[in-house]
Structures are given as structure tokens and as C-alpha cells.
Amino acid sequence: MLHPTHRKSWIQVSEFIQLLWYMHHRIFKFTWFLYQIREELRAAGGVVCAIIAVLHAMGALWSYKLMMKNAQHYAAIKKMAA
């Protein structure tokens, strides 16, 4: 069993990895995919484009939420080190 402070550190590290992984796939790969199929999206119509825009915005908001959580973890670690 891990000591509670080590457990918290592992959770913080896993959340940082989740941030990197999620941002890579949801923001960068998804954006590149949309760029590649941009002609098909134009032909599909406004509703499809609106749904994809909402999905993209949700990904950006979730990435922001994860980034803020990681910033709080970093601030707490820096405070403990001081």
C-alpha cells in the first residue's frame, strides 16, 4: 500500500499524463482530421458542421479544465518545496 502522500503524487502524475494524452488526441489529431475532410464537411451541411464544432469546443474546454487542475498541482508542489 502506498503512503497517502505518494498516492497523491501518483494521482497528480496520472492527471498530467491524461492532460497530455487528451490534448494530443482530442485537440491536435481531431483538428488535423477535420482539416483533411474539410471538403466533405462543407458538402455535409450546417448541422454536421455545428455538431463537430460543439465536439471540438467540448474538447478544448475539457483540456482547459485539465490544464487548470495540473496548474493547481504544480502550485501545491512548488509551495511544499519552498
C-alpha positions as CSV (number, residue, x, y, z in Angstrom):
1,M,0.0,0.0,0.0
2,L,1.3,3.4,-0.9
3,H,1.7,6.2,1.7
4,P,-1.0,8.8,1.3
5,T,1.4,11.5,0.0
6,H,2.8,9.1,-2.6
7,R,-0.7,8.2,-3.6
8,K,-1.5,11.8,-4.2
9,S,1.7,12.3,-6.2
10,W,0.8,9.3,-8.4
11,I,-2.7,10.8,-9.0
12,Q,-1.1,14.1,-9.9
13,V,1.3,12.4,-12.4
14,S,-1.6,10.4,-13.9
15,E,-3.7,13.5,-14.3
16,F,-0.7,15.3,-16.1
17,I,-0.3,12.3,-18.4
18,Q,-4.1,12.4,-19.1
19,L,-3.8,16.0,-20.0
20,L,-1.0,15.4,-22.5
21,W,-2.8,12.4,-24.0
22,Y,-6.2,14.0,-24.2
23,M,-4.8,17.2,-25.7
24,H,-2.9,15.3,-28.3
25,H,-5.7,13.2,-29.4
26,R,-8.7,15.5,-28.9
27,I,-7.2,18.8,-30.0
28,F,-4.4,18.1,-32.4
29,K,-5.3,14.9,-34.1
30,F,-9.0,15.8,-34.3
31,T,-8.1,19.2,-35.8
32,W,-5.9,17.6,-38.4
33,F,-8.6,15.1,-39.2
34,L,-11.1,17.9,-39.7
35,Y,-8.7,19.7,-41.9
36,Q,-8.2,16.6,-44.1
37,I,-12.0,16.2,-44.6
38,R,-12.9,19.8,-44.9
39,E,-14.4,19.4,-48.4
40,E,-16.7,16.6,-47.2
41,L,-17.7,18.8,-44.2
42,R,-18.7,21.7,-46.5
43,A,-20.8,19.3,-48.6
44,A,-22.4,17.7,-45.5
45,G,-24.2,20.9,-44.4
46,G,-24.5,23.2,-41.5
47,V,-25.9,20.8,-38.9
48,V,-22.9,18.4,-39.2
49,C,-20.5,21.3,-39.0
50,A,-22.3,22.6,-35.9
51,I,-22.2,19.3,-34.2
52,I,-18.4,18.9,-34.9
53,A,-17.8,22.5,-33.7
54,V,-19.6,21.6,-30.4
55,L,-17.5,18.5,-30.1
56,H,-14.3,20.4,-30.7
57,A,-15.3,23.1,-28.2
58,M,-16.1,20.4,-25.6
59,G,-12.6,19.0,-26.2
60,A,-11.0,22.4,-25.8
61,L,-12.9,23.1,-22.6
62,W,-12.0,19.8,-21.1
63,S,-8.4,20.3,-21.9
64,Y,-8.6,23.7,-20.2
65,K,-10.1,22.1,-17.2
66,L,-7.3,19.5,-17.0
67,M,-4.7,22.2,-17.5
68,M,-6.1,24.3,-14.6
69,K,-6.1,21.2,-12.4
70,N,-2.5,20.5,-13.3
71,A,-1.5,24.1,-12.6
72,Q,-3.0,23.7,-9.1
73,H,-1.0,20.6,-8.6
74,Y,2.2,22.3,-9.7
75,A,1.5,25.3,-7.4
76,A,0.9,22.9,-4.4
77,I,4.2,21.1,-5.2
78,K,6.1,24.3,-5.5
79,K,4.6,25.6,-2.2
80,M,5.7,22.3,-0.4
81,A,9.2,22.7,-1.8
82,A,9.6,26.2,-0.6
